[in-house]
């Protein structure tokens, strides 16, 4: 890709320091898009109308609620299209910016093709394994009553799995596609107005967020409606609508499978390049971040897109899909136990909540407008983003209350909807508090990060000690918040007045599910803030590489620092939602085991030695997975460091602009290594629960304990969730704090750039890189994948 860098045809590098050769290879367009673009416009419109007609016909045959969901999603996609056109209409700046952007785009799209090609092969292999298991397993009583055979059940699960994997991959591609096109436009806008640059970054992130959330909602809704029509649900002798959500679990598993490998591969790529670039460029050579003389700088900028944008899109897609499906399962189970006459509202409630999420988040995105002020002194960009978030939250509360009154009102318990509305409010408050806590521990305006920066003044070791202690301390408040949210929402649901036939309250778990929905009811806006971070980071890199005036770099530096905080807050938000979603999926797993085993399964006794061992194995899995993820970054970063050092030694003219670095070599190193390194921790996550369940199932057969395998896996899931939440909080917060402590010093505090304090802060940032962008984000995806894989593989453990 970078062959032209070696050509001397561009003239003296020193004379033309701001001019870059054409680094763009042949533009890549996915095959599906090539086919669509090759169609006649009229034919394309006809096909689109037919597709929408089929979708709405299936929806109308299912429920008016599904038609409502379809309508909101399609309108949201139209809004996303407008945002895309608005962003792409902005200028790309001078030629030197454009050429750097092309290099980043080609590197990101090339890695994405290779990475997702590898993931797709693994997904097909796993789909065949699932198919084999379901063809051999027993059927549940519900499936027998509905006349669903093993073959139908197997293909339903496999189709759901592959569709979930496909949609998750598309979500990742959308995140990457917009970021590699918006970065240069933000750089160009920063030459004119800070607010304009902010607005472009936000709207670009908003496009990706709307598509990701809309696809998650639309995918589940289409599957639900298609299965409803195909199986003739609620007709005589067919499946009951309350049992239908259990057929969707494959969709969540497919989404989490792709998200895990996308997060691992992208995280290893971005942080290996970042660490290698910083250690040699900033520490050893003393050149600025994103300096064009650094051979690893393009790889670093590519990594922002494949690690932070593509992976985060797949991650949040998986979070929403898993939460929707688990809440639908619990809503159907509760409605069945309470003998509610029309359970459709309780089952489809999650889809409506997230449809409104698209509406309120869109309003929040459009509330951020551009002006022509020259600097950021007039208004802090973080305040602007928070104002948009506040608008979104207020609207989310109103729409949530309206949704509960519309769908959760029942004559059996007339005031139950109000209790569930309060559960949603608990979730919304939890999300806001999580964002605030993470911001407090990672934003350099607050004491924790400033204290960490001060520790850098006494050396590298004290910086590391202070960062580790800050990360450990930061786990306390989020855990307390999650605990209060789970207990309060369970209590509100429990006292809602909904009773089963025996007069026992049954709304507790569904109350927790509603709280989880409340927490994710602003997910699209939160993802917008998350996408803003890497786009602003890339924009700063393009400004530095193209050697723009210092005033432009100051603007992008401020946006980059804000982006670091928004990325950290989004990770905290994702961890909190992962904790609640895993709790729901755990409950669904116990119900699924009960259905297959045809015996009650309501508790897990960790006083039983085998079950306690399962818990230990779950905790161990989190630590081993984290170790392998971090060591993968370390090994890959060593290769980058050696390559960058080699170039500086063999090409001494690089430092005075007489020779050009070979950027393509570093891109190739991290791309190859990250694809190889992601396999081992990913395989560990998939294989571990299956092996543990099968081994203890066999042991249970010999000791006369038929549910031992299922109970040991349940304990493994419980302990892994608890350990994983704490580990992810520690890693994400410590890494974010180290990064912003460095940026605080770079503002001129404590000696500023190039000082000993700054060098110590760079060491801390380097240590924190694999924490916050590889191991930490991967862990909360791992937690949800463990929950979905145990749910799908439940028959194997019996």
ZICORNOR-V926397 format. One record per backbone hydrogen bond with DSSP energy under -1.0 kcal/mol. CO is the residue of the C=O (numbers start at 1). NH is the residue of the N-H. E is the energy in kcal/mol with one decimal. If there is no record, write none. Layout:
# ZICORNOR-V926397
CO:NH:E
CO:NH:E
This chain:
# ZICORNOR-V926397
2:5:-2.0
3:6:-1.9
4:7:-1.0
8:11:-1.4
12:16:-1.9
16:19:-2.1
21:23:-1.1
30:34:-2.3
31:35:-2.4
32:36:-2.2
33:37:-3.0
34:38:-1.4
36:39:-1.3
40:44:-2.7
41:45:-2.4
42:46:-2.4
43:47:-2.6
44:48:-2.3
45:49:-2.5
46:50:-2.5
47:51:-2.5
48:52:-2.8
49:53:-2.5
50:54:-2.5
51:55:-2.6
52:56:-2.8
53:57:-2.1
54:58:-2.6
55:59:-2.4
56:60:-2.9
57:61:-1.8
59:62:-1.0
59:63:-2.4
63:67:-1.4
64:68:-2.1
65:69:-2.3
66:70:-2.8
67:71:-2.4
68:72:-2.3
69:73:-2.3
70:74:-2.3
71:75:-2.4
72:76:-2.4
73:77:-2.0
74:78:-1.7
75:79:-2.1
76:80:-2.6
77:81:-2.0
78:82:-1.9
79:83:-2.3
80:84:-2.3
81:85:-2.3
82:86:-2.5
83:87:-2.5
84:88:-2.9
85:89:-1.3
87:90:-1.6
94:98:-1.8
95:99:-2.6
96:100:-1.5
97:101:-2.4
98:102:-2.3
99:103:-1.8
100:104:-2.2
101:105:-2.7
102:106:-2.8
103:107:-2.1
104:108:-2.5
105:109:-2.7
106:110:-2.3
107:111:-2.1
108:112:-2.4
109:113:-2.2
110:114:-1.9
111:115:-3.3
112:116:-2.7
113:117:-1.6
114:118:-1.9
115:119:-2.4
116:120:-2.3
117:121:-1.6
118:122:-1.8
119:123:-2.4
120:124:-2.3
121:125:-2.0
122:126:-2.5
123:127:-2.4
124:128:-1.8
125:129:-1.6
126:130:-2.6
127:131:-2.4
128:132:-2.2
129:133:-2.3
130:134:-2.7
131:135:-1.7
132:136:-1.0
133:137:-1.4
140:144:-2.3
141:145:-2.5
142:146:-1.7
143:148:-2.5
149:153:-2.4
150:154:-2.7
151:155:-2.5
152:156:-2.4
153:157:-2.1
154:158:-2.4
155:159:-2.6
156:160:-2.2
157:161:-2.5
158:162:-2.7
159:163:-2.4
160:164:-2.5
161:165:-2.3
162:166:-2.5
163:167:-2.8
164:168:-2.1
165:169:-2.1
166:170:-2.4
167:171:-2.4
168:172:-2.0
169:173:-2.3
170:174:-2.7
171:175:-1.9
172:176:-2.0
173:177:-3.2
174:178:-2.0
175:179:-1.3
176:180:-2.1
178:182:-2.1
179:183:-1.8
182:186:-2.3
183:187:-2.1
184:188:-2.3
185:189:-2.3
186:190:-1.9
188:191:-1.2
189:192:-1.8
189:193:-2.9
193:197:-1.8
194:198:-2.3
195:199:-2.5
196:200:-2.3
197:201:-2.1
198:202:-2.4
199:203:-2.6
200:204:-2.4
201:205:-2.2
202:206:-2.5
203:207:-2.1
204:208:-1.6
205:209:-2.4
206:210:-2.7
207:211:-2.1
208:212:-2.5
209:213:-2.6
210:214:-2.5
211:215:-2.5
212:216:-2.1
213:217:-2.4
214:218:-2.9
215:219:-2.8
216:220:-1.8
217:221:-2.4
218:222:-2.8
219:223:-2.2
220:224:-2.7
221:225:-2.6
222:226:-2.9
223:227:-2.7
224:228:-2.1
225:229:-2.3
226:230:-2.8
227:231:-2.5
228:233:-2.0
232:235:-1.9
235:238:-2.0
239:234:-2.9
240:243:-1.4
243:246:-1.0
244:247:-2.1
245:248:-1.9
248:251:-1.4
248:252:-1.0
249:253:-2.0
250:254:-2.6
251:255:-2.1
252:256:-2.3
253:257:-2.4
254:258:-1.9
255:259:-2.2
256:260:-2.3
257:261:-1.6
258:262:-2.6
259:263:-2.5
260:264:-2.5
261:265:-2.8
262:266:-2.4
263:267:-2.1
264:268:-2.5
265:269:-2.1
266:270:-2.6
267:271:-2.0
268:272:-2.0
269:273:-2.0
270:274:-1.8
271:275:-2.8
272:276:-2.3
273:277:-2.4
274:278:-2.5
275:279:-2.7
276:280:-1.5
277:281:-1.8
278:283:-2.0
279:284:-1.3
280:285:-2.3
281:287:-2.5
288:291:-1.4
291:294:-2.1
294:297:-1.7
296:300:-2.1
297:301:-2.2
298:302:-2.7
299:303:-2.1
300:304:-1.2
302:306:-2.0
303:307:-2.7
304:308:-1.1
305:310:-2.6
309:313:-2.1
310:314:-1.9
311:315:-2.2
312:316:-2.7
313:317:-2.0
314:318:-2.1
315:319:-2.1
316:320:-2.5
317:321:-2.5
318:322:-2.7
319:323:-2.2
320:324:-2.7
321:325:-2.3
322:326:-2.4
323:327:-2.2
324:328:-2.3
325:329:-2.3
326:330:-2.3
327:331:-2.6
328:332:-2.4
329:333:-2.4
330:334:-2.5
331:335:-2.4
332:336:-2.0
333:337:-2.2
334:338:-2.3
335:340:-2.2
343:347:-1.7
344:348:-2.8
348:352:-1.6
349:353:-2.3
350:354:-2.0
351:355:-1.4
352:356:-2.4
353:357:-1.5
354:358:-1.4
355:359:-1.2
356:360:-3.0
357:361:-2.4
358:362:-1.5
359:363:-1.9
360:364:-2.1
361:365:-2.5
362:366:-2.4
363:367:-1.0
365:368:-1.3
380:384:-1.6
381:385:-2.2
382:386:-2.3
383:387:-2.2
384:388:-1.8
385:389:-2.1
386:390:-2.6
387:391:-2.3
388:392:-2.1
389:393:-2.5
390:394:-2.4
391:395:-2.1
392:396:-2.3
393:397:-2.4
394:398:-1.7
395:399:-2.6
396:400:-2.3
397:401:-2.2
398:402:-2.1
399:403:-2.3
400:404:-2.3
401:405:-2.1
402:406:-2.0
403:407:-2.7
404:408:-2.1
410:413:-1.0
413:416:-2.1
415:419:-1.4
416:420:-2.3
417:421:-2.1
418:422:-2.1
419:423:-1.8
420:424:-2.2
421:425:-2.0
422:426:-2.2
423:427:-2.0
424:428:-2.4
425:429:-2.7
426:430:-2.4
427:431:-2.3
428:432:-2.2
429:433:-2.8
430:434:-2.6
431:435:-2.3
432:436:-2.2
433:437:-3.0
434:438:-2.4
435:439:-2.2
436:440:-2.4
437:441:-1.8
438:442:-1.1
439:443:-2.4
443:446:-1.8
446:450:-1.5
447:451:-2.8
448:452:-1.9
449:453:-2.5
450:454:-2.2
451:455:-1.8
454:457:-1.4
455:458:-1.2
456:459:-1.4
459:463:-1.2
460:464:-1.9
461:465:-2.4
462:466:-2.5
463:467:-2.2
464:468:-2.5
465:469:-2.4
466:470:-2.2
467:471:-2.3
468:472:-2.4
469:473:-2.4
470:474:-2.1
472:475:-1.2
473:476:-1.6
475:479:-1.6
476:480:-2.1
477:481:-2.4
478:482:-2.8
479:483:-2.5
480:484:-2.4
481:485:-2.5
482:486:-2.7
483:487:-2.4
484:488:-2.6
485:489:-2.2
486:490:-2.1
487:491:-2.4
488:492:-2.5
489:493:-2.3
490:494:-2.6
491:495:-1.9
493:496:-1.4
498:506:-2.0
500:503:-1.8
504:500:-2.1
507:511:-2.0
508:512:-1.6
509:513:-2.1
510:514:-2.5
511:515:-1.9
512:516:-2.0
513:517:-2.1
514:518:-2.3
515:519:-2.3
516:520:-1.8
518:521:-1.1
520:523:-1.7
522:526:-2.1
523:527:-2.7
524:528:-1.6
525:529:-2.1
526:530:-1.9
527:531:-2.9
528:532:-1.8
531:535:-1.5
532:536:-2.4
533:537:-2.4
534:538:-2.7
535:539:-2.2
536:540:-2.1
537:541:-1.9
538:542:-2.5
539:543:-2.2
540:544:-2.2
541:545:-2.8
542:546:-2.3
543:548:-2.2
544:547:-1.1
549:552:-1.0
549:553:-1.6
550:554:-2.2
551:555:-1.3
552:556:-2.1
553:557:-2.4
554:558:-1.9
555:559:-2.2
556:560:-2.5
557:561:-2.4
558:562:-2.2
559:563:-2.5
560:564:-2.1
561:565:-1.5
562:566:-2.6
563:567:-2.4
564:568:-2.0
565:569:-2.6
566:570:-2.2
567:571:-1.9
568:572:-2.1
569:573:-2.5
570:574:-2.7
571:575:-2.3
572:576:-2.2
573:577:-2.2
574:578:-2.1
575:579:-2.1
576:580:-1.8
577:581:-2.8
578:582:-2.5
579:583:-1.6
580:584:-1.8
581:585:-2.6
582:586:-2.3
583:587:-1.6
584:588:-2.2
585:589:-2.3
586:590:-2.0
587:591:-1.9
588:592:-2.3
589:593:-2.5
590:594:-2.0
591:595:-1.9
592:596:-2.1
593:597:-3.1
594:598:-1.9
605:608:-1.5
608:612:-2.4
609:613:-2.4
610:614:-1.8
611:615:-1.7
612:616:-2.2
613:617:-2.5
614:618:-1.8
615:619:-2.1
616:620:-2.7
617:621:-2.2
618:622:-1.3
619:623:-1.6
620:624:-2.9
621:625:-2.6
622:626:-2.3
623:627:-2.4
624:628:-2.5
625:629:-2.2
626:630:-2.5
627:631:-2.7
628:632:-1.7
629:633:-1.5
630:634:-2.3
631:635:-2.8
632:636:-2.1
633:637:-2.8
634:638:-1.9
635:639:-1.4
636:640:-1.8
637:641:-3.0
638:642:-2.5
639:643:-2.1
640:644:-2.8
641:645:-2.7
642:646:-2.3
643:647:-2.2
644:648:-2.2
645:649:-2.2
646:650:-3.2
647:651:-2.1
651:654:-2.2
653:658:-2.6
653:659:-1.3
654:657:-1.7
661:663:-1.2
663:667:-1.8
664:668:-2.3
665:669:-2.0
666:670:-2.3
667:671:-2.1
668:672:-2.3
669:673:-2.4
670:674:-2.3
671:675:-1.5
672:676:-1.5
673:677:-2.8
674:678:-1.5
678:682:-1.4
679:683:-3.0
680:684:-2.1
681:685:-1.8
682:686:-1.6
683:687:-2.9
684:688:-2.0
687:691:-2.8
688:692:-2.7
689:693:-2.3
690:694:-2.4
691:695:-2.7
692:696:-2.3
693:697:-1.6
694:698:-2.3
695:699:-2.1
696:700:-2.5
697:701:-1.8
698:702:-1.3
699:703:-1.7
700:705:-3.0
705:708:-1.9
707:711:-2.5
708:712:-2.7
709:713:-2.1
710:714:-1.9
711:715:-2.3
712:716:-2.4
713:717:-2.6
714:718:-2.5
715:719:-2.6
716:720:-2.3
717:721:-2.1
718:722:-2.2
719:723:-2.9
720:724:-2.7
721:725:-2.4
722:726:-1.7
723:727:-2.7
724:728:-2.9
725:729:-2.2
726:730:-2.4
727:731:-2.8
728:732:-2.7
729:733:-2.2
730:734:-2.3
731:735:-2.2
732:736:-2.2
733:737:-2.5
734:738:-2.4
735:739:-2.0
736:740:-2.2
737:741:-2.1
738:742:-1.7
739:743:-1.8
740:744:-2.2
741:745:-1.8
742:746:-1.9
744:749:-1.0
745:748:-1.9
749:752:-2.0
752:755:-1.5
755:759:-2.0
756:760:-2.1
757:761:-2.0
758:762:-2.1
759:763:-1.7
760:764:-1.9
761:765:-2.6
762:766:-2.5
763:767:-2.2
764:768:-2.4
765:769:-1.3
768:772:-2.6
769:773:-1.9
770:775:-2.7
771:776:-2.4
774:778:-1.5
775:779:-1.9
776:780:-1.3
777:781:-1.2
778:782:-2.5
779:783:-2.4
780:784:-1.3
781:785:-2.3
782:786:-2.7
783:787:-1.6
784:788:-2.2
785:789:-2.9
786:790:-1.9
787:791:-1.4
788:792:-2.5
789:793:-2.5
793:796:-1.7
794:797:-1.2
795:798:-1.3
